[in-house]
Amino acid sequence: MASIYHYTDLNALFSIVHNKELWASDTEFLNDATEIKHAIKMLLNKVDPANKYDSVNSDLFESLEILKDALARKYLRLPSIPANIHKKLGLESVPQIISFSTEADSLYMWRNYARENGVCIEFDEDKLLLEPKEPEPYRFGITPVVEEVIYGDVFPDSLFLQIQNSLKSIKDLAELENYVFFELTHLLAKVKHGAFSLENEKRLVLRTTSCLLTQNIRVGAQHAVPYIVFPFSLDSIISITVGPSPFKRRNIIALDRWKNTPRGLTAHIDIRESAIPYV
């Protein structure tokens, strides 16, 4: 059994438990404004060093078109190709992400993701990925897997070799387009800027086959965030740790009472206290 940890606040905790749902956010609306695009920039530096790609001011679809063009020229020996604008409707190609950490009690994570009203939910990784008892409301295009994030400012050699091997079997532009917008995009979602390395993130990368029908929207801290729902069984929750706060003891007492109502569904969850003093 491997444990993974999701930092959030009390309001989100009660929503997660009562609805038995985690929300996977669209990658273009995460805290890192260059999510996936940072990986594209590093990959382009290997494939086409002369490329002047701007990861900050390009949207994800434009970025993928630039990458597809560079790969087509290098590996298929094709001239520059026009952007395929219809792909802007292909939201099913956008990975949706649920973020976890391998750190059970991290001051960095408390400060950035949980604040004074924060909790850290410990999940059993294997149980989280089991089919829930209720029917899944959506079909996921790729089998859900929790993967470790790779941090850095140079594209990882192991992933580059994997990409090169995949490209060897691609014969035409249509095959390349499918590869870039689906398989490769999913792979790039595992790579992040080195500035975020203290998160020690593991992420569940999802993609639906009918995103236009299933995407919801929530209000984030500063802007609206599209998301899809990932249902899970409450059996996968091991513990809830109450974070540093002037009211930590009150929250622990309240959660101890709450977990037994209704008895049986959440009674197995261990309520813990962060070892980090309030700052």
N, C-alpha and C positions, 0 to 999 in steps of 0.2 A: 504494500500500500504506500503510495506517495501522496503527501499532503501539498496542496496549493492554497494560497491565501488571497482573498479578495477584500480590499480595503474600501470602506464606504461609510455612509452615515446611518443614523438610526432610522430615518424615514425610508431610505432605500432598503435597509435590512428587513423591515416589516413587509414592504412590498414584495421583496424577493421570496420571503418565507410564505406569506399568505397566498401568493399567486403561484408559487413553485416555478418561478421563471427567472432567468437571467437575461439581460438585454445586451445584444451584440451591436456595437456602434459602428456606423459607416466609417471606414478608415480616413476619409477626408475631413472628418469632424472630431478627431481625437485631439489630445493636448499638443501633440507634435504636429505642427502645421505642414511638415514635409514628409509625413508618414507615407511610406512606399516610394515617394518621389526621391527621397534621400538614397534609397537603394538603387533606383533607376539611374541617378546621377553617377554613383560609384560604378555601376555596371557599364554605363556609357563611356566612362573614363578608360575602361579596359578595351571596349569594343571599338570606340571611335574617339581617341583622345583630343581630336581637333574640334569636337562638338562643343558648342557654347550653351548647352542646356541650362536653363534657369529653373531650379526646383521650387523656388519660393513663389514665383509669379505664373507658373504653369499649372493648370488643373490636371487631375489624374488622367483623364482621357487623352488630353493633348500630350501628356508625358508618355503614355503608352504608345501613341502613334509615332512619336519621335524615336522611341526605342525600337519599335517594329521596323521603321524605316532603316535604322542603323544596322539591325540584324539582317534585314533583307539584302542590303548592299554587301555586307561582309560575308555572310554565310550562303546566300543564294545567288550572289553575284548579279543582283538586279540593280537597275538605276533607281534613283529616288522615286518614291511612289506617292501619289496624292493621298491626303488624309481620308480615311473612310468615315465620313461624318455620321453614318447611321449607327456607328458604335456608341455614340453618345446616348442612345436609347438602351444600350445593353447594360443596365444596372446590375444584372445578374453576374457581371464580371467583377464587381467591386467586393472585395473581402469585407466581412463584418467581424468585429473583434470583441472578445470578452477578455479583459486583462486580469491576470493573477500575478502574484509574486511568490518566490520561494522563501521569502523572509516572513517569519511569524510575528515579529514584534520590532518593526523598523521605524525609527524616529523620522527618517526621510519620508517613508510612506505615510505615516500619521500626519505629518505636516502638509503634505501635498495632496492627499486623497481622502483623509478622514477628518482632520481638524478636531475641534473640541467635542463634537457630538459623534465621534467616530467609533467604528467597530471594525474588527478584522474577522471575516468568516473563513474558517478552515474547512476545505472540501477534501474528501477522498477522491483523488483524480479518477481512479478506475470506476467508482460508482457514479460519478458525475456524468460519465460518458455512456452509461447504460441507458437503454430506452426507458423513459418514465412509464409509470403504470397507466397514465392517461394517454390517449392517442396523440401523436405529434401533430401540431397544427400545420406545420410546413415540411416540405421535402427539402433536405439539404443536398446541394449539388455534389459536395465532397464529404466523405465520412469524417465526422468531427474528431480532431486529434488535438491534444494540448502539446504545444511545442515550445522549446526554449528559444528566447530571442537572442539573436547574435548582434552584438554591439560593435561599432567601429566606424572609421572614416575611410577604410579601404575595403572594397568588395571581397568577401571571404573566398579564398581559393577553392575550398571544397564545393561551395555552391556554384562557382564559375565552371568548374570541371563538370558538374552535374548538368548545367545548362548547355555546355558545349556538346556533351554526349547526346542530349535530347535533340539538338539542332542537326546532328548528323543524319537523322532519319527523316527530316522535313524536306519535302521535295518542291513545294510550291507555296505561293503567297497565302492561299486559303488555309493551308495547314499551319503556316507561321502565325497567321492572325489568331487562329484558335489557341495556339500554344501561348502566345504573348498575353492574350486577354483572359486566359483561364489558368492554365497550369503555372506559367511563369509568374503571373500576378500573385497567385497563392504562395509561391515560394518567396517572393520579394517581401511579403507581409511579415516574414520572420526576421527581417533586418532593420535595425534602428540606429539612429545617431548615437555616438558614444557618450554624449552628454546625459543620456538617460540610463546609464549603466547601473546606477545605484538602485534602480527599481528591481533589478534581478527578475525580470519579467518572464513568465510563461504565458502564452496566449492561446486561446481557443479561436481558431480562424474558421469562419463559416461562410457559406455562400448559398443562397437559395437558387432554385431553378426558375423561380417566378417572382423576382424581387419587386417588380412593378406592382404586383398585387398584394404583397405581404409586408412591405416596409411601413413602419409606424414612425412617429416623430415625438420627441420629448423635449422639454425645456432644460437645457444645460445651464451651467453657471453663467455663461456669457452669450450663448446663442442656441438656436434650435439644432437638434441632433437626430438624424434619421437612424432607425435601429430595426432589428428583427428580434423575435422572441426565441429563446432557447429554453424549452421546458426541462425540468429535472426532478428527481425524487429527493424528498427531504432526508432520506437515509444517507445521502452523500455528504450532509453537513456533519462535521465532527465536533466543532467547537465554535464559540463566538467569544473573541477577546475584546474587552472594553478598553478603549484607548486612553491616553493621558488626558486628564480633564479635572477641573476643580470639583466636578460632580460625579467622579468615577464610581465612588461607592454607591451612590444613589442609583446609578444606571445598572450596576451589578445586581443590586437587590431587586430592582424592577424587572430585569431580564430573568432572574431566577424564578420570580413569580409567573412571568409571562410564559416561559417555556413549558410549563405544565398545564397550559390552557390553550387548546383542548388537550387533555392528557393522552399520551400515546404518539402524537404526531411529532412533537418537538422535545419530549421529555428526555430523549437520549443525548441531546446537545449539551455539551459541557460549557458552562459560563466561566470565563477566565478574566484575569486582571492583567493589564499591561505592566511589565516591570519597569517601564520608563517613567520617571517622575514628571509631573506636569511642568511644562515650560511655556 
